Amino acid sequence: MTLLQWDDGFATGVAAADHEHGKLIEHVNSIYGRWLRDGAPDRSRLFDEIVDVLRTHFDFEDRIARGSNCVDYDAHVHDHEQVLVELRRIRSRLDASGGDLAGALAPCLQRWLANHIRNYDAPLYRDLVSAP
């Protein structure tokens, strides 16, 4: 079982960006798959690993955006921060209720990733490719 599915809506049209996002999805799915195989009852470990992967990706994109004089830099960074806030909320709810991890985590990340790539990453990467 995977947590995230590649969606054609994730495609930016820039091969390097699409490769980076594909690797991000693979990495998150690998963590989730390992967690399922291990039968680990500790959701905290899963969340910490996923958040670490996302932060590493966000740091990479933030450096690119900052170096490109991206007009929407602050909004881009804010959107990264917002998903981390949402993940902390999900983690707190699940820690309190013991609910379905995939049922709570997958929709949040899938929806956010599609919106973020479409609204922030695609324009950033297209600007980078077209820059002189």
C-alpha positions in Angstrom: 0.0 0.0 0.0 1.2 3.5 -0.8 0.5 6.7 0.9 0.8 9.0 -2.1 0.1 8.4 -5.8 1.7 10.3 -8.6 -0.9 12.4 -10.4 -0.5 14.0 -13.8 -1.6 17.2 -12.1 1.8 17.1 -10.3 3.7 17.5 -13.6 5.3 20.9 -14.0 6.6 20.4 -17.5 10.2 20.7 -16.2 11.9 17.4 -16.1 14.1 18.2 -13.1 11.2 19.4 -11.0 9.0 16.4 -11.9 11.9 14.1 -11.1 12.4 15.8 -7.7 8.7 15.5 -6.9 8.6 11.9 -8.0 11.5 11.1 -5.7 9.8 12.9 -2.8 6.7 10.8 -3.3 8.8 7.6 -3.5 10.6 8.5 -0.3 7.4 9.2 1.6 5.9 5.9 0.3 9.1 4.0 1.3 8.8 5.3 4.8 5.2 4.4 5.0 5.8 0.9 3.5 8.6 0.3 6.0 6.3 1.4 8.8 3.6 -1.0 7.6 6.0 -3.9 7.2 7.6 -3.4 10.6 4.1 -3.2 12.2 5.5 -0.2 14.2 2.9 1.0 16.7 4.8 4.3 17.0 3.2 6.9 14.8 5.6 9.5 16.1 8.5 7.9 14.3 6.6 7.8 11.0 5.6 11.4 11.3 9.1 12.5 12.2 10.6 10.7 9.2 8.0 12.1 6.8 8.4 15.6 8.2 12.2 15.3 7.8 11.8 14.3 4.2 9.4 17.2 3.5 11.7 19.7 5.3 14.7 18.6 3.3 12.7 19.0 0.1 11.3 22.4 1.3 14.9 23.6 2.1 16.0 22.7 -1.4 13.1 24.5 -3.0 13.4 27.5 -0.7 17.1 27.9 -1.7 16.1 27.7 -5.4 13.3 30.2 -4.9 15.4 32.6 -2.9 18.2 32.5 -5.5 15.8 33.1 -8.3 14.2 36.3 -6.9 10.9 34.4 -7.0 8.1 37.0 -6.7 6.0 34.6 -4.6 8.9 33.5 -2.3 7.1 34.4 0.9 3.9 32.7 -0.1 5.8 29.7 -1.3 7.6 29.3 2.1 4.4 30.0 4.0 2.7 27.2 2.1 5.5 24.8 3.1 5.0 25.9 6.7 1.2 25.4 6.6 1.4 21.8 5.6 3.8 21.2 8.5 1.3 22.8 10.8 -1.5 20.6 9.4 0.7 17.5 9.8 1.2 18.4 13.5 -2.6 18.7 13.9 -3.2 15.3 12.3 -0.5 13.8 14.5 -2.1 15.2 17.7 -5.5 14.0 16.7 -4.2 10.5 15.9 -2.2 10.3 19.1 -5.3 11.1 21.0 -7.7 8.9 19.1 -5.6 6.1 17.7 -7.4 6.6 14.3 -6.5 5.5 10.8 -3.1 6.8 9.9 -3.4 6.5 6.1 -6.9 7.7 6.1 -5.9 10.9 7.8 -2.4 11.5 6.3 -2.9 10.5 2.7 -5.7 12.9 1.8 -3.9 15.8 3.5 -0.6 15.2 1.7 -2.1 14.3 -1.7 -4.4 17.4 -1.8 -1.7 19.7 -0.5 1.0 18.4 -2.9 -1.2 18.8 -5.9 -2.2 22.3 -5.0 1.4 23.3 -4.0 3.0 22.0 -7.1 0.4 23.6 -9.4 0.3 27.0 -7.6 3.9 27.4 -6.4 6.4 24.9 -7.8 5.3 24.8 -11.4 5.6 28.6 -11.9 8.9 28.7 -10.0 10.5 25.9 -12.1 9.1 27.3 -15.4 10.6 30.7 -14.5 13.9 29.1 -13.7 14.0 27.3 -17.1 13.0 30.4 -19.0 15.4 32.8 -17.2 18.3 34.1 -19.3 
